[in-house]
Amino acid sequence: MSEDFKKEEKKKEEKKIFPSEKEKEGKECPNCSAVNELEAKFCAECGYNFEGVKNCPKCGAKIISPNADICEVCGEWLLEGKCKFCYADIEEGATYCAECGNLLREIVCPKCGQLSSFDFCPNCGTPLTPKAEEVYNKMKNEMGEAKISILFKNFTYTVEEKEEVKSHEEELLKMKTYIEKVENKKKKKKTFTSLFSDKQKADIKEMDKKTEEEIKRQEEEKRKREEAERKKHEEIKKKLAEMNGRCEGTIFVSGEEATITISDDNCCLDDAFWLYVNDKKIGYVNHPQGGFTSYNVNLNKGINKIELKFDHPNGCGTGASFKLNEFKINFGGSVNHLWMVVNE
């Protein structure tokens, strides 16, 4: 004996002495996974042959069941030496079965020409064996020829009818698949993945709240500014009306402290005046030719009235300039002079 053969025999002996846990439980069928007894030759569930799967001699398809008589793929008769109708043993060279009298080869239907291994033609329902003829005649006597024809018509189809039935079944299958798809879509819940955590959502909500409050605050401030501006213009109009058009100009400044300067801008000696701010006397304005007079004053918030009240002439009239900080206005004439200063 060769060494390989001895090793193989040793493995088989060890397997018998030390079987696996699975083998202790039983033999598992590779076709249906059912567990059978260790000594079983065929699967008790599906008939699988543990000693080897047979193949169809015509198409080569696997024959799972040991009791199969016809190949499920091509329809080939598998029980060689057995009658296709009564399963009796047939003698070699026989043309008819000694038990049932049927032909041992496929029968040609006399009505439609279809080859058949059955008692009735699967295409048109015509009885093909004496036993089938006996059954057919008995049913015909009991039910009537019309009813029996309808009965067999319901169980058989022509080639065209078979194609129509097949097409109809395919349409029904498509409709069923579509309906199931629609139903599953309805049942399926929509799920949404949140982009933010709960804390982030709370922060965003708080930020939105603060933004809304800030917008409201800015809008309120804007409204107040517009209201203050409107009141200021109304007050200016009112003051101008009180001055009866005597105002020679409106000056806008910022800040309470200001410097007022009256300058002689020509070669003649100017008239003498008194300086008033908001009806309060500030000082005398009577400088030499080409000179100037300056006073530091405090302005009120809002509208202020600056006035030069004529005191006496010096002989040549007045040609001078009034300057408030950086703002300068030229004026002339031996009369009272009035300006409005708005301190913003």
NORHUGI-V74676 format. One record per residue. N is the residue number from 1. RES is the residue in one letter. PHI is phi in whole degrees, -180 to 180 (none if undefined). D_FIRST is the distance of its C-alpha to the first C-alpha in Angstrom with 1 decimal. Layout:
BEGIN
N:RES:PHI:D_FIRST  N:RES:PHI:D_FIRST
END
This chain:
BEGIN
1:M:none:0.0  2:S:-79:3.8  3:E:-65:6.6  4:D:-62:8.5  5:F:-64:6.6  6:K:-61:6.9  7:K:-63:10.4  8:E:-65:11.3  9:E:-65:10.8  10:K:-64:12.7  11:K:-63:15.4  12:K:-64:15.9  13:E:-64:16.5  14:E:-64:18.9  15:K:-66:20.6  16:K:-70:21.4  17:I:-77:22.7  18:F:-119:24.6  19:P:-71:25.8  20:S:-71:28.1  21:E:-60:31.9  22:K:-65:32.0  23:E:-70:29.3  24:K:-63:31.3  25:E:-71:34.3  26:G:154:32.7  27:K:-101:31.0  28:E:-87:33.0  29:C:-77:33.7  30:P:-72:33.2  31:N:-90:36.1  32:C:-122:38.9  33:S:69:37.4  34:A:-72:38.2  35:V:-93:36.2  36:N:-114:34.8  37:E:-66:33.2  38:L:-63:29.5  39:E:-87:28.8  40:A:-65:31.0  41:K:-93:29.7  42:F:-131:32.9  43:C:-69:35.2  44:A:-71:38.3  45:E:-89:40.5  46:C:-120:39.7  47:G:82:37.2  48:Y:-60:34.4  49:N:-87:31.2  50:F:-70:28.4  51:E:-84:25.8  52:G:143:26.9  53:V:-83:30.3  54:K:-83:31.7  55:N:-121:33.8  56:C:-65:37.1  57:P:-67:36.6  58:K:-93:40.0  59:C:-109:40.1  60:G:82:36.6  61:A:-68:37.9  62:K:-71:35.7  63:I:-105:36.5  64:I:-76:36.4  65:S:-76:37.8  66:P:-72:35.9  67:N:-98:39.3  68:A:-65:40.7  69:D:-105:42.5  70:I:-130:43.8  71:C:-66:42.4  72:E:-71:44.6  73:V:-89:44.6  74:C:-114:45.5  75:G:83:46.4  76:E:-68:43.8  77:W:-73:43.4  78:L:-100:39.9  79:L:-90:40.1  80:E:-65:39.6  81:G:90:41.0  82:K:-118:43.4  83:C:-69:47.1  84:K:-74:48.2  85:F:-106:51.2  86:C:-119:50.4  87:Y:65:46.5  88:A:-75:46.7  89:D:-69:44.1  90:I:-115:45.3  91:E:-81:45.0  92:E:-65:43.6  93:G:87:46.4  94:A:-72:48.9  95:T:-99:51.6  96:Y:-118:52.9  97:C:-74:51.3  98:A:-72:52.2  99:E:-89:52.6  100:C:-113:54.8  101:G:81:55.9  102:N:-82:55.0  103:L:-61:53.7  104:L:-86:49.9  105:R:-103:50.2  106:E:-63:52.1  107:I:-94:55.8  108:V:-89:58.4  109:C:-66:61.3  110:P:-70:64.5  111:K:-92:66.5  112:C:-116:64.7  113:G:80:61.9  114:Q:-76:59.1  115:L:-77:55.7  116:S:-144:54.7  117:S:-107:52.0  118:F:-115:54.4  119:D:-68:57.3  120:F:-116:59.8  121:C:-65:59.9  122:P:-70:58.8  123:N:-91:61.3  124:C:-122:64.6  125:G:86:63.9  126:T:-69:64.7  127:P:-67:63.2  128:L:-112:60.6  129:T:-122:59.6  130:P:-57:61.9  131:K:-66:60.9  132:A:-65:61.8  133:E:-64:65.0  134:E:-62:65.9  135:V:-63:65.3  136:Y:-63:67.3  137:N:-65:70.3  138:K:-64:70.4  139:M:-67:70.5  140:K:-66:73.1  141:N:-67:75.3  142:E:-80:75.1  143:M:-106:75.4  144:G:97:77.2  145:E:-66:76.0  146:A:-63:77.3  147:K:-69:75.4  148:I:-66:72.1  149:S:-66:72.4  150:I:-64:72.9  151:L:-61:70.0  152:F:-70:67.5  153:K:-62:69.1  154:N:-70:68.2  155:F:-100:64.6  156:T:-130:64.2  157:Y:-138:65.2  158:T:-76:65.8  159:V:-61:63.8  160:E:-65:66.8  161:E:-66:67.1  162:K:-61:63.4  163:E:-64:63.8  164:E:-66:67.0  165:V:-63:65.3  166:K:-61:62.3  167:S:-63:64.8  168:H:-63:66.8  169:E:-64:63.7  170:E:-64:62.8  171:E:-63:66.3  172:L:-62:66.2  173:L:-65:62.9  174:K:-64:64.5  175:M:-63:67.5  176:K:-63:65.5  177:T:-62:63.5  178:Y:-65:66.8  179:I:-63:68.4  180:E:-62:65.5  181:K:-64:65.7  182:V:-65:69.5  183:E:-63:69.1  184:N:-64:66.5  185:K:-66:68.7  186:K:-67:71.6  187:K:-72:69.6  188:K:-65:68.3  189:K:-82:70.4  190:K:-80:71.7  191:T:-117:70.9  192:F:-122:72.8  193:T:-96:71.8  194:S:-70:74.8  195:L:-81:75.6  196:F:-129:77.4  197:S:-77:76.9  198:D:-62:79.4  199:K:-66:81.1  200:Q:-63:81.4  201:K:-62:82.9  202:A:-64:85.4  203:D:-64:86.3  204:I:-64:86.8  205:K:-64:88.9  206:E:-66:91.1  207:M:-64:91.4  208:D:-61:92.5  209:K:-64:95.1  210:K:-65:96.4  211:T:-62:96.6  212:E:-62:98.6  213:E:-64:100.9  214:E:-66:101.4  215:I:-63:102.2  216:K:-63:104.7  217:R:-63:106.3  218:Q:-64:106.6  219:E:-65:108.1  220:E:-68:110.6  221:E:-62:111.6  222:K:-62:112.1  223:R:-62:114.2  224:K:-66:116.3  225:R:-62:116.8  226:E:-64:117.9  227:E:-67:120.3  228:A:-65:121.7  229:E:-64:122.2  230:R:-64:123.9  231:K:-65:126.2  232:K:-63:127.0  233:H:-66:128.1  234:E:-65:130.2  235:E:-67:131.9  236:I:-62:132.6  237:K:-61:134.1  238:K:-65:136.2  239:K:-64:137.4  240:L:-63:138.2  241:A:-65:140.2  242:E:-67:142.1  243:M:-81:143.0  244:N:56:144.6  245:G:80:143.0  246:R:-81:144.4  247:C:-68:140.9  248:E:-96:140.5  249:G:168:136.7  250:T:-117:133.6  251:I:-117:131.5  252:F:-108:128.0  253:V:-131:127.0  254:S:-135:124.4  255:G:120:125.5  256:E:-80:128.5  257:E:-88:130.1  258:A:-149:131.9  259:T:-120:134.5  260:I:-107:137.5  261:T:-127:139.4  262:I:-109:142.6  263:S:-118:143.4  264:D:-88:146.4  265:D:-104:145.0  266:N:-134:148.4  267:C:-90:151.5  268:C:-109:153.6  269:L:-76:154.0  270:D:-80:152.2  271:D:-70:153.6  272:A:-96:153.1  273:F:-138:150.6  274:W:-113:149.1  275:L:-95:145.3  276:Y:-122:144.0  277:V:-123:140.3  278:N:54:139.9  279:D:66:143.7  280:K:-107:143.6  281:K:-71:145.9  282:I:-101:143.9  283:G:177:146.6  284:Y:-89:149.3  285:V:-120:148.5  286:N:-156:151.3  287:H:-97:150.1  288:P:-69:152.0  289:Q:-58:151.7  290:G:79:148.1  291:G:-93:146.9  292:F:-153:144.5  293:T:-131:144.1  294:S:-126:140.8  295:Y:-138:139.8  296:N:-91:136.6  297:V:-130:136.1  298:N:-108:133.7  299:L:-101:132.5  300:N:-81:131.5  301:K:-73:128.2  302:G:105:128.8  303:I:-93:132.2  304:N:-127:134.9  305:K:-111:138.4  306:I:-108:139.7  307:E:-137:143.5  308:L:-107:146.1  309:K:-94:149.5  310:F:-62:152.5  311:D:-107:155.0  312:H:-160:157.6  313:P:-81:157.8  314:N:-114:158.2  315:G:112:159.9  316:C:-120:157.2  317:G:79:154.8  318:T:-131:151.1  319:G:-142:148.2  320:A:-136:145.3  321:S:-132:141.6  322:F:-107:139.8  323:K:-127:136.5  324:L:-121:134.0  325:N:55:131.2  326:E:-97:129.9  327:F:-95:131.5  328:K:-131:134.9  329:I:-131:137.6  330:N:-86:140.9  331:F:-147:144.0  332:G:-161:147.8  333:G:114:151.0  334:S:-87:153.5  335:V:-139:151.9  336:N:-71:149.4  337:H:-126:145.7  338:L:-137:142.7  339:W:-131:138.8  340:M:-108:136.0  341:V:-117:133.0  342:V:-103:129.8  343:N:-94:127.7  344:E:-85:124.1
END
